[in-house]
Amino acid sequence: MHSVFVTGTGQFLPGDPIGNEAMVDYIGCLSPAAERLGRLTLRQNRIKSRHYAIRPDGSSDWTVAALAAQAVQGLVRDAEVEAREIGFLATATTQNDLLVPGMASQVHALSGLPPMEIASLQSVCASSMMALKAAALQVAAGEHRAAIAAGAEFSSRYFRPGHYLGTATMAEDGTLPGDAEFLRWTLSDGAAGLLIEDRPAAYGLSLKVDWISLRSFADRFQPCMTGGAVRTEDGLKPWSQCGSIAAAAVGGAFQLRQDVEALHRMLPVWLGEFMRLVDEGKLDPLGVDHFLCHFSAHSLREEMVRLATKAGCMIPEERWFTNIYDKGNVGAASIFLLLDDLMRSGRAKPGQRVLLAVPESGQCIMAYAMLTVVGEEA
């Protein structure tokens, strides 16, 4: 097996940063009561700005595949390796533009890359780590000299009033269930990607992939974050079983939902995975120089810190690196955005160890990856 290195990182964020006061101009106002709930959400998540691929009137020239293609093109443009040597593309997203075909086909078509092997990974936030592992294994096995993993989200397109008005989820005062409102005021748009090669870059810093661990605990949990289903007393009813597209829409099938109680029951499981890796000798909490943890909101970070401190496996908070407060929660793109921002910050130094952590509430997934900074600073 070949050693594997991240030799390039890149991102694409549409438009200018949108501050909190301008959010309602883009996602629209459902009602004064709903806006008050939105302001409460912003106090919980502490996000100050984010990017949207929609205009204030809800129109857009973007697709999630086009956002990802922009990030991929940036990686190729800055790469030392020739485009023809990149033989594999793995894409990650929560919701593709189309039901068929897969997102990787669309990104490939828009990227300008020659014929290549592709893989479309669809989950929630952890789909990016699935894409990273798929790309890393392809290179490690010698199947390809270089590969790209890209993650992208276009969440704002689902948050306009037209997606809620007239549906069963909207109350008489124009409010949504708390979980739906939370997501509406937390998720944002963007794309990012990584270039993976079988050797470090000739110039500047690279990241050696030491290991990647991803485990699903769907055997213990029902779906938590969902889209495409109506929530009933008997459980989730897929949109395709609703009798008609109209009935599915009225039932709220095409809205993002999250079971907040189930989310908090997952926290000990996510931490348990960390402790398993410590017990197996794969990581030492005090040996991590940069901890890049994807979390959906500041309130969730506080709970994670509390549990880790209580368990005696806390990575010192001064080693946590985050960008959620100014770039928002960009789902499947978030961990790649974090890594790109770290590499551009000047904080990464040769020999340092970088731990990636991506918890996913979809049906409980926890992913970690350890990287070592190699090479010489430019």
Secondary structure, 3 states (H helix, E strand, C coil): CCCCEEEEEEEECCCCCEEHHHHHHHHCCCCHHHHHHHHHHHHHHCCCEECCCCCCCCCCCCCHHHHHHHHHHHHHHHCCCCHHHEEEEEEEECCCCCCCCCHHHHHHHHHCCCCCEEEEEECCCCHHHHHHHHHHHHHHCCCCCEEEEEEEEEHHHHCCHHHCCCCCCCCCCCCCCHHHHHHHCCECEEEEEEEEECCCCCCCEEEEEEEEEEEECCCCCCCCEECCEEEECCEEEEHHHCCCHHHHHHCCCCCCEECHHHHHHHHHHHHHHHHHHHHCCCCCHHHCCEEEECCCCHHHHHHHHHHHHHHCCCCCHHHECCCHHHHCECHHHHHHHHHHHHHHHCCCCCCCEEEEEEEECCCCEEEEEEEEEEECCC
